[in-house]
């Protein structure tokens, strides 16, 4: 039997040292490597399970497209959460640098780039006639109920910036988190037009996520992106980081929402009456970014830019 090379012996020694630190037996780990099967792609990403997670409620073929599109969207939102986790951890430990901040913010903005582009699937990849039929079986479920998207908002900015535009004179940055949450903008998007009562969609959503959102807001008071930006040393607040934050702001609060408006109009607008969104959400009052005026980092935008907020798609600041 051939002798081990010095490189292999060195790696074995490193492994022995690592396992000793945790009171683990090197021999047991070597045995596990001998008996374990080789890893393959389909098991590693759980492909067989993944491909069985589409459970349509009707026989219309395009319903599976609708399900998979939203599943893909939620996976992108999960990618965003991983970046927020890293930023919050660095913020808490005092090890956050401007460059690390910039690269992670751009990752999140790039995930939204992909999502914004993918809306062609929603507009052009399904038959309107099929959608208007199978959507009836989805009530009261709605994309409005994406908890991960709300988490992205909460982890991006101070809670005061998520208050509905019409309610901002009722609260201030000194208001309690509960008071701010009572006026959060999306609550007005799932109420009945005439009575103002909460739809079942909103009731379900608040029951599942309300406590989670409040806890997340409290946990991220000092580690949301706006707070991290404020607390960063001035020398780290580079123009490049500022551009990255602006691009994230524009993508999440304008470009992404405009795509929703255009897709909703394509599928739900029918003259002389409009079709309500699934769950009865009042999409015409809720979706347009020019009505909600949500801005994560208002101090990074000029008065003119804020006045035009949400009136059209926004572009990157040059080469971000």
Long-range contacts (C-beta under 8 A, 24 or more apart in sequence): 56-134, 57-134, 57-137, 57-138, 58-133, 58-134, 58-137, 60-130, 60-133, 60-134, 61-130, 62-125, 62-126, 62-127, 62-130, 62-131, 62-134, 63-130, 63-134, 65-121, 65-125, 65-126, 66-126, 66-131, 66-134, 69-118, 69-121, 69-122, 69-125, 70-143, 72-118, 73-115, 73-118, 73-146, 74-146, 74-148, 76-111, 76-112, 76-114, 76-115, 77-146, 77-148, 77-149, 77-151, 77-152, 78-148, 79-107, 79-111, 80-108, 80-111, 80-112, 80-148, 80-152, 81-148, 81-151, 81-152, 81-155, 83-107, 83-108, 84-108, 84-151, 84-152, 84-155, 84-225, 87-223, 87-225, 87-228, 88-155, 88-220, 88-223, 91-222, 91-223, 91-227, 91-228, 91-231, 92-223, 96-228, 96-232, 97-236, 98-232, 98-235, 98-236, 98-237, 98-238, 98-241, 99-241, 101-228, 101-229, 101-232, 101-236, 101-241, 101-244, 102-238, 102-240, 102-241, 102-244, 105-225, 105-241, 105-244, 105-245, 105-248, 106-244, 106-247, 106-248, 106-320, 108-152, 108-248, 109-244, 109-247, 109-248, 109-251, 109-320, 112-248, 112-251, 112-252, 112-255, 112-256, 113-251, 115-256, 116-251, 116-255, 116-256, 116-259, 119-259, 119-260, 119-262, 119-263, 122-259, 122-263, 123-262, 123-263, 123-266, 128-266, 128-267, 131-267, 132-267, 132-275, 135-278, 138-278, 138-279, 139-278, 139-279, 139-280, 140-199, 140-200, 140-201, 140-204, 140-278, 140-279, 140-280, 141-201, 141-278, 141-279, 142-190, 142-201, 142-277, 142-278, 142-279, 142-281, 143-278, 144-186, 144-189, 144-190, 144-201, 144-202, 144-205, 144-277, 144-279, 144-281, 144-286, 145-201, 145-204, 145-205, 145-208, 145-279, 147-205, 147-208, 147-209, 147-212, 147-213, 150-186, 150-209, 150-213, 151-213, 151-216, 152-252, 153-252, 153-294, 153-296, 154-213, 154-216, 154-217, 154-220, 154-224, 155-216, 155-220, 155-223, 155-224, 155-225, 156-224, 156-225, 156-226, 156-248, 156-249, 156-252, 156-296, 157-224, 157-225, 157-226, 157-295, 157-296, 157-297, 158-221, 158-224, 158-226, 158-227, 159-184, 159-217, 161-226, 161-294, 161-295, 161-296, 161-298, 162-294, 164-188, 164-292, 165-291, 165-292, 165-293, 177-214, 177-217, 177-218, 178-214, 180-217, 181-210, 181-213, 181-214, 181-217, 185-292, 185-294, 186-286, 188-282, 188-285, 188-286, 189-281, 189-282, 189-283, 189-285, 189-286, 189-287, 190-279, 190-280, 190-281, 190-282, 190-286, 191-282, 192-280, 193-282, 199-279, 199-280, 199-281, 200-279, 200-280, 201-278, 201-279, 201-280, 201-281, 225-296, 225-297, 226-296, 226-297, 229-297, 240-320, 242-300, 243-316, 243-317, 243-318, 243-320, 244-320, 245-296, 245-297, 245-300, 246-297, 246-300, 246-301, 246-317, 247-316, 247-317, 247-320, 248-296, 249-295, 249-296, 249-297, 249-300, 249-301, 250-314, 250-315, 250-316, 251-314, 252-296, 253-289, 253-294, 253-295, 253-296, 253-309, 253-310, 254-289, 254-309, 254-310, 254-313, 254-314, 255-313, 255-314, 257-287, 257-288, 257-289, 257-292, 257-310, 258-289, 258-310, 258-312, 258-313, 260-287, 261-287, 261-288, 261-289
